[in-house]
Amino acid sequence: MSSPIIAALSAFGRRRQCPRCGHRQTVPVTVADQTVQCRKCGEPIPVPKESPPKSSKPPKSSKPPK
């Protein structure tokens, strides 16, 4: 179960990890498809475009069950 604070942060930002030092930081969704600097070491961190949420259900098969 996630805390309400984590849920609120995820609504406004995305967690990214620095490829150089491993520092994790929340970046705003408004910087999607851009690069931000790591607050710890200054390494550029790419922020990919927002992807649609993945469903936890398996895809439906078009074949009828046997």
N, C-alpha and C positions, 0 to 999 in steps of 0.2 A: 504494500500500500504506500503510495507516495504522499508526501506532505502537501498541504495547501500552498505553501511557499514555492515548492518545486513546480507544482502545477501552474501557478501564476507565472513563473519565470518562463516556462516552456511555451506559454501562450504568446509571449512578447519577444522571446529570443530563442536561440538554438545553442546548444552546448557544442563547442568545437575543441579539439585537442591539438596543441602545437606539435608539429612533426619533429621539431628539434629538441625541445626540453620536456615535452609531455604535459605542460601546464594546461589545465582545462579552464575555459572561460565561456561565458554566455555572450553571444553576439546578437545584435538586433536582427530581426527578419528583414528589415529594410535594406540590409547590406548583402542580400542574396546575390549570387553571381559576381561578387567582388572579392577583394582581398583585404584582410585586417591584419594589424600587427599584434603579435603576442605581447601581453602586458608584462611578461616576466623577462623574455630574452630579446624581443623585437623581431623575431622571425616572422615573415609573412605567412598568414594562414588563409588558404582559399576557403571561401564560403560558397558551396554549391547552391544552385537554384532549389527552391522548395519543391520537394517531391510529394506526390499524393500519399496519404497514409496507407500503409500496407494492411490488408485484411488478415485477420488471424485464422479465418476459415479457408479451407482448401478450395480451389476453383471447382466449379461444377463441371462434371463430365457431360459431354454431349451424347455419349453412348448410353443406351438403356442398360440397367443391371441385368445380369443373366440369372 
